[in-house]
């Protein structure tokens, strides 16, 4: 039953596995949180250094513009959340109305 070629295939498979493991570099586990934190902290440092180079009136204008942009983004997020809650309440009311109408039409048929 066992042919003499079967061990040959097994040996070739083992050779291929060792070749693949030797040529494939091991991927190092990178902690993404620390890389994000370091890039964010370097960005904050760059912005702080840039703010130190401009004059006081321009610094106040840039900070004020950043605050206005921040509040407009927060406003948009809150409006979106409000719209989603309103849509959910409307969906529940429509569902209850549907259930009420289907139950009353079923009771009339009996």
C-alpha positions as CSV (number, residue, x, y, z in Angstrom):
1,X,0.0,0.0,0.0
2,X,2.7,2.5,1.0
3,X,4.6,3.5,-2.1
4,X,8.3,4.5,-1.9
5,X,7.4,8.0,-3.2
6,X,5.2,8.9,-0.1
7,X,8.2,9.6,2.2
8,X,9.7,11.7,-0.6
9,X,6.6,13.9,-0.6
10,X,6.7,14.2,3.2
11,X,10.4,15.2,3.0
12,X,9.6,17.8,0.3
13,X,6.7,19.2,2.4
14,X,9.0,19.6,5.4
15,X,11.7,21.3,3.3
16,X,9.2,23.8,2.0
17,X,7.9,24.5,5.5
18,X,11.4,25.2,6.8
19,X,12.1,27.4,3.8
20,X,9.0,29.4,4.3
21,X,9.7,29.9,8.0
22,X,13.3,30.9,7.3
23,X,12.5,33.4,4.6
24,X,9.4,35.0,6.2
25,X,10.4,37.7,8.7
26,X,8.6,37.6,12.0
27,X,6.2,40.4,12.4
28,X,6.9,42.2,15.6
29,X,4.0,43.0,17.9
30,X,3.6,46.8,17.9
31,X,1.7,48.4,20.6
32,X,-0.6,50.7,18.6
33,X,-1.7,52.7,21.6
34,X,1.8,53.9,22.4
35,X,2.5,54.7,18.7
36,X,-0.7,56.8,18.6
37,X,0.1,58.5,21.8
38,X,3.6,59.3,20.7
39,X,2.4,60.7,17.4
40,X,-0.3,62.7,19.1
41,X,2.1,64.1,21.6
42,X,4.6,65.0,18.9
43,X,1.8,66.8,17.0
44,X,0.9,68.8,20.1
45,X,4.5,69.6,20.7
46,X,4.8,70.9,17.1
47,X,1.7,73.0,17.4
48,X,3.0,74.5,20.7
49,X,6.4,75.3,19.1
50,X,4.7,76.9,16.1
51,X,2.4,79.0,18.4
52,X,5.5,80.3,20.3
53,X,6.9,81.6,17.0
54,X,4.0,83.8,16.1
55,X,3.1,87.1,17.6
56,X,0.5,87.5,20.4
57,X,-2.4,88.9,18.4
58,X,-2.0,86.1,15.8
59,X,-1.7,83.5,18.6
60,X,-5.0,84.7,20.1
61,X,-6.7,84.7,16.7
62,X,-5.5,81.1,16.0
63,X,-6.6,79.9,19.4
64,X,-9.9,81.6,19.0
65,X,-10.4,80.1,15.6
66,X,-9.6,76.7,17.0
67,X,-12.2,77.1,19.8
68,X,-14.8,78.2,17.3
69,X,-14.1,75.2,15.1
70,X,-14.2,72.9,18.1
71,X,-17.5,74.2,19.2
72,X,-19.0,73.9,15.7
73,X,-17.9,70.3,15.5
74,X,-19.4,69.6,18.9
75,X,-22.6,71.3,17.8
76,X,-22.8,69.2,14.7
77,X,-22.3,66.0,16.7
78,X,-25.0,67.0,19.2
79,X,-27.4,67.8,16.4
80,X,-26.8,64.4,14.8
81,X,-27.4,62.7,18.2
82,X,-30.6,64.6,18.6
83,X,-31.8,63.7,15.2
84,X,-31.0,60.0,15.8
85,X,-33.0,60.0,19.1
86,X,-35.9,61.8,17.4
87,X,-35.9,59.2,14.6
88,X,-35.9,56.4,17.1
89,X,-38.8,57.8,18.9
90,X,-40.7,58.3,15.6
91,X,-40.0,54.7,14.6
92,X,-41.3,53.4,18.0
93,X,-44.5,55.5,17.6
94,X,-45.0,54.3,14.1
95,X,-44.5,50.7,15.2
96,X,-47.0,51.1,18.1
97,X,-49.5,52.6,15.6
98,X,-49.1,49.7,13.3
99,X,-49.5,47.2,16.1
100,X,-52.7,49.1,17.3
101,X,-54.2,49.1,13.8
102,X,-53.4,45.5,13.1
103,X,-54.8,44.3,16.4
104,X,-58.0,46.3,16.0
105,X,-58.5,45.0,12.5
106,X,-58.0,41.4,13.7
107,X,-60.5,41.9,16.5
108,X,-63.1,43.2,14.0
109,X,-62.7,40.0,11.9
110,X,-63.6,37.7,14.8
